[in-house]
Amino acid sequence: MTNKFSPLDPMAMWRELTAQWEKSTNEFANETMASDPFRQGMHGGMNASLTAQKALGDLMARYLTMLNLPTRADLQVLGEQLQRIDDHLARIARAVEGGNASSASTAKAAPGPRRTRQPPAAAPAPTASKAPPAPARTRKPAGKRPS
């Protein structure tokens, strides 16, 4: 074996060995995964895993039902119902706000009530024959009376 590595780079030999190991491992894995027995084994393993997961889910649902607790499916249905209610309330709120805005704009545009009442006519000036008006009485502030 010839020494093609530089003495200035001590890690060059390590990188070369690692690259060769990765290449051979990838070739072996690709050949193995391409074989029919490997595919059948993976398919069987996935089926077993899914079957076990479904059985565990069913067992948990029965257990929660027995304890009178909601299951995951129950909570999902409840969440969907709450979302529909929330959407419906939002539509109602938009309709109410839209109705208030349109009625407010029509109220501003509509003319006010007609003013049919006339102000009183100017009263005639007091004549000398009448008695002068009585002086206005002033009220004393509330409080203690002088002794």
C-alpha positions in Angstrom: 0.0 0.0 0.0 1.4 3.3 -1.0 1.4 6.2 1.3 -0.8 8.8 -0.5 -1.6 10.8 2.7 0.3 14.0 3.5 2.2 14.0 6.8 0.8 17.5 7.4 -2.8 16.1 7.6 -3.0 13.4 10.2 -6.8 13.1 9.9 -6.7 12.4 6.1 -6.3 8.6 6.7 -9.3 8.6 9.2 -11.5 10.5 6.7 -10.6 8.0 3.9 -11.4 5.0 6.1 -14.7 6.6 7.2 -15.7 7.3 3.6 -15.0 3.8 2.6 -16.9 2.4 5.5 -20.0 4.6 4.7 -19.8 3.6 1.1 -19.7 -0.2 1.8 -22.5 0.2 4.5 -24.8 2.1 2.0 -24.3 -0.6 -0.7 -25.1 -3.4 1.8 -28.2 -1.6 3.1 -29.5 -0.8 -0.4 -29.1 -4.4 -1.5 -30.8 -5.7 1.7 -33.7 -3.2 1.5 -34.3 -4.1 -2.2 -34.9 -7.8 -1.3 -38.4 -9.3 -1.1 -37.9 -10.9 2.4 -36.9 -7.5 3.9 -40.0 -5.8 2.4 -42.3 -8.6 3.6 -40.7 -8.3 7.1 -41.2 -4.6 7.2 -44.8 -4.9 6.0 -45.5 -7.5 8.7 -43.9 -5.4 11.4 -46.0 -2.3 10.4 -49.2 -4.3 10.4 -48.4 -5.7 13.8 -47.7 -2.2 15.1 -50.9 -0.8 13.7 -53.0 -3.7 15.0 -51.5 -3.3 18.5 -52.1 0.5 18.4 -55.7 0.0 17.4 -56.3 -2.6 20.1 -54.7 -0.3 22.8 -56.9 2.6 21.6 -60.1 0.4 21.8 -59.1 -0.9 25.3 -58.4 2.7 26.5 -61.8 3.9 25.1 -63.6 1.1 27.0 -61.7 1.8 30.2 -62.5 5.6 30.0 -66.2 4.9 29.2 -66.3 2.6 32.2 -64.9 5.4 34.4 -67.4 7.8 32.8 -64.6 9.9 31.3 -64.6 11.4 27.8 -62.5 9.7 25.2 -60.2 11.4 22.7 -63.0 11.1 20.0 -65.5 12.7 22.4 -63.2 15.6 23.0 -62.6 16.1 19.3 -66.4 16.1 18.6 -66.8 18.6 21.5 -64.1 20.8 20.1 -65.7 20.8 16.6 -69.1 21.7 18.1 -67.5 24.6 20.1 -65.8 25.8 16.9 -69.1 25.8 15.0 -70.8 27.7 17.9 -67.9 30.2 17.9 -68.2 30.8 14.2 -72.0 31.2 14.5 -71.6 33.8 17.3 -69.0 35.6 15.2 -71.4 35.8 12.3 -74.2 37.1 14.6 -71.8 39.7 16.0 -70.8 40.9 12.5 -74.5 41.1 11.6 -75.4 43.1 14.7 -72.4 45.5 14.2 -73.4 45.9 10.5 -77.0 46.6 11.5 -75.9 49.2 14.1 -73.6 50.9 11.7 -76.3 51.1 9.0 -78.9 52.4 11.4 -76.5 55.0 12.8 -75.7 56.3 9.3 -79.4 56.5 8.4 -80.1 58.4 11.6 -77.5 61.0 10.8 -78.8 61.4 7.2 -82.5 61.6 8.3 -83.8 65.1 9.0 -84.7 66.0 12.6 -88.3 66.5 13.7 -90.1 69.5 12.3 -90.2 72.5 14.6 -93.8 73.8 14.4 -93.9 75.7 17.7 -93.1 79.4 17.4 -91.2 81.4 20.0 -93.4 83.7 22.1 -93.9 87.2 20.7 -91.9 90.0 22.4 -93.8 91.1 25.6 -94.8 94.8 25.6 -92.7 97.0 27.8 -94.0 97.6 31.3 -96.1 100.7 31.7 -95.8 103.2 34.5 -99.4 102.5 35.6 -98.4 99.1 36.9 -96.8 98.6 40.3 -93.0 98.0 40.3 -92.1 94.3 40.7 -91.4 93.0 44.2 -87.7 92.7 45.0 -86.3 89.2 44.8 -85.9 87.5 48.1 -82.5 86.1 48.8 -82.0 83.0 50.9 -79.7 82.9 53.8 -77.1 80.1 53.8 -78.0 77.1 55.9 -76.1 76.7 59.1 -76.2 77.6 62.7 -78.4 80.5 63.7 -76.8 83.4 65.4 -77.4 83.4 69.1 
